[in-house]
Amino acid sequence: MKDDRASRPQAMANVPALDPRHARRAIAAGAMRRVVKSENVVVTGPAGRLEGVVDSIDAAARAIAVVCHPHPLHEGTMHNKVVTTVARAFTQLGAHVVRFNFRGVGASEGRHADGLGERADALAVIAWSRARWPTRPLYLGGFSFGAGVALAVAAEARARGLVTVAAPLDRLPADFVPPDCCWLLIHGLADDVVPFAATEARLATLTVRPRLFLLPDTGHFFHGKLIELGDAVTAFFGPELGAATEY
């Protein structure tokens, strides 16, 4: 994959092949004919029952996507606006999307386990999803803490694609195994919770290079930037998922 470091940060705010006009037309067209339905589900996790929701449209699924929420100890849940934005983008592309609460959040059983237990939770949800839709390729996504979890399990889960939003790469362990799938990394350049400088430094140590989508004047929580966030996911994964949308 192309190494994008030479052209950032300003130029990377307009990443080649991530044309927001195409993505916005795709979302607008899809919203007119693709009503999202949500199904409450329960997944058996390693620490007990995990509360989840499956978002889908009335069409044959092209893929499955599992999206992980931000830090459980800082009010992160599967209903977080960044999580639901990523989920909606995948849903409109024809994926069945599974959002879930990590252990100890909402109706999910168990207690917070410093990331290690939450990785096990994610793997359990991935296994459940694959059992339900065994022939569909898997995509992973996550925001902040959840992005770190998704990134940490992507290689083991054999994901087809990955999107991380404000991922704390610098907090991953030294023996972290990077993903070998297509990877979209979205980050706000004004993020003071997970500064991009730390993420960029860790990226330089990896053998893989994600496609970057950097948003100037954007903080950790993407206030006022959710449309751009969803557009980036749609534009990056749309061609691969073969969405039946006019581009």
Residue pairs with C-beta under 8 A, 6 or more apart in sequence:
1 182
1 183
1 208
1 209
1 210
1 211
2 209
2 211
3 209
4 12
4 15
4 209
4 211
4 212
5 200
5 203
5 204
5 209
8 200
8 212
8 214
9 189
9 196
9 214
9 216
10 216
12 212
12 213
12 214
13 189
13 214
13 215
13 216
15 211
15 212
15 213
15 214
15 232
17 211
17 235
17 236
18 211
18 213
18 231
18 232
18 235
18 236
19 235
20 228
20 231
20 232
20 235
22 235
22 238
22 247
23 230
23 231
23 232
23 234
23 235
23 238
24 227
24 231
25 245
25 246
25 247
26 92
26 234
26 235
26 238
26 243
26 245
26 246
26 247
27 89
27 92
27 230
27 231
27 234
29 245
29 246
30 92
30 243
30 245
31 92
34 57
34 58
34 59
34 91
34 92
35 57
35 58
36 55
36 56
36 57
36 88
36 91
36 92
37 55
37 56
37 57
37 58
38 53
38 54
38 55
39 53
39 54
39 56
40 51
40 52
40 53
41 52
41 53
41 54
41 98
42 49
42 50
42 51
42 52
43 49
43 50
43 52
43 100
43 124
43 125
43 128
44 50
44 124
44 128
45 103
45 108
45 109
45 110
45 120
45 121
45 124
45 125
46 117
46 120
46 121
46 124
47 103
47 109
47 110
47 111
47 113
47 117
47 120
47 121
48 103
48 108
48 109
48 110
49 107
49 108
49 109
50 100
50 101
50 102
50 103
50 108
50 109
50 121
50 124
50 125
51 78
51 100
51 101
51 105
51 106
51 107
51 108
52 78
52 98
52 99
52 100
52 101
52 125
53 78
53 98
53 99
53 100
54 96
54 97
54 98
55 87
55 88
55 91
55 96
55 97
55 98
55 99
56 91
56 95
56 96
56 97
57 91
57 92
57 94
59 94
60 94
61 94
61 95
61 96
61 133
61 136
62 93
62 94
62 95
62 136
62 241
62 242
62 243
63 90
63 93
63 94
63 95
63 96
63 136
63 137
63 138
63 139
63 160
63 241
64 95
64 96
64 97
64 98
64 129
64 130
64 132
64 133
64 136
64 137
64 138
64 139
65 87
65 90
65 95
65 96
65 97
65 98
65 138
65 139
65 140
65 141
66 97
66 98
66 100
66 122
66 125
66 126
66 129
66 138
66 139
66 140
66 141
66 150
67 78
67 83
67 86
67 87
67 90
67 97
67 98
67 99
67 140
67 141
67 142
67 143
67 146
67 150
68 83
68 100
68 102
68 118
68 122
68 140
68 141
68 142
68 143
68 145
68 146
68 147
68 149
68 150
69 76
69 77
69 78
69 79
69 80
69 83
69 99
69 100
69 101
69 102
69 105
69 142
69 143
69 145
69 146
70 76
70 80
70 82
70 83
70 143
70 144
70 145
70 146
71 144
71 145
72 102
72 103
72 104
72 105
72 112
72 118
72 145
73 112
74 145
76 102
76 105
76 144
76 145
76 146
77 101
77 105
77 106
78 99
78 100
78 101
78 105
78 106
79 99
80 143
81 221
81 222
81 226
82 143
82 144
82 165
82 166
82 221
82 222
82 226
82 229
83 99
83 142
83 143
83 146
84 99
85 222
85 226
85 229
85 230
85 233
86 141
86 143
86 163
86 165
86 229
86 230
86 233
87 97
87 99
87 141
88 230
89 230
89 233
89 234
89 237
90 97
90 139
90 141
90 233
90 237
91 97
92 234
92 243
93 234
93 237
93 238
93 241
93 243
94 241
94 243
94 244
95 136
95 139
95 241
96 129
96 133
96 136
98 125
98 128
98 129
100 108
100 121
100 125
101 107
101 108
102 108
102 112
102 118
102 121
102 149
103 109
103 110
103 111
103 112
103 113
103 117
103 118
103 121
104 110
104 111
104 112
108 121
110 117
112 118
113 120
115 145
115 148
115 149
115 152
118 145
118 149
119 149
119 152
119 153
122 149
122 150
122 153
122 157
123 153
123 156
123 157
126 138
126 140
126 153
126 157
129 138
130 138
137 160
137 161
138 157
138 158
138 159
138 160
139 159
139 160
139 161
139 162
139 163
139 237
140 150
140 153
140 154
140 157
140 159
140 161
140 162
140 163
141 147
141 150
141 162
141 163
141 164
141 165
141 233
142 148
142 149
142 150
142 151
142 163
142 164
142 165
142 167
143 165
143 166
144 165
144 166
144 167
144 168
144 193
144 194
144 220
145 168
147 164
147 165
147 166
147 167
147 168
148 164
148 167
148 168
148 169
148 171
148 172
150 162
150 164
151 162
151 164
151 167
151 169
151 172
151 176
151 179
152 172
152 176
154 162
154 179
154 181
154 183
155 177
155 178
155 179
155 180
156 177
159 179
159 181
160 181
160 182
160 240
161 181
161 182
161 183
161 184
161 237
161 240
162 179
162 181
162 182
162 183
162 184
163 183
163 184
163 185
163 186
163 233
163 236
163 237
164 183
164 184
164 185
164 186
164 210
165 186
165 187
165 222
165 229
166 186
166 187
166 188
166 191
166 193
166 194
166 220
166 222
167 185
167 187
167 194
167 199
168 194
168 198
168 199
169 198
169 199
169 202
169 203
170 198
170 199
170 201
170 202
172 202
178 206
178 207
178 208
179 208
180 208
182 211
182 236
182 240
183 208
183 210
183 211
184 210
184 211
184 213
184 232
184 233
184 236
184 237
185 199
185 203
185 210
185 211
185 212
185 213
186 213
186 214
186 215
186 229
186 232
186 233
187 194
187 196
187 199
187 212
187 213
187 214
187 215
188 196
188 214
188 215
188 218
188 219
188 220
188 222
188 225
189 196
189 214
189 215
189 216
189 217
189 218
190 216
190 217
190 218
190 219
191 218
191 219
191 220
192 219
192 220
193 219
193 220
194 220
196 214
203 209
203 210
211 236
213 232
213 236
215 222
215 225
215 228
215 229
218 225
222 229
234 243
238 245
238 247
239 247
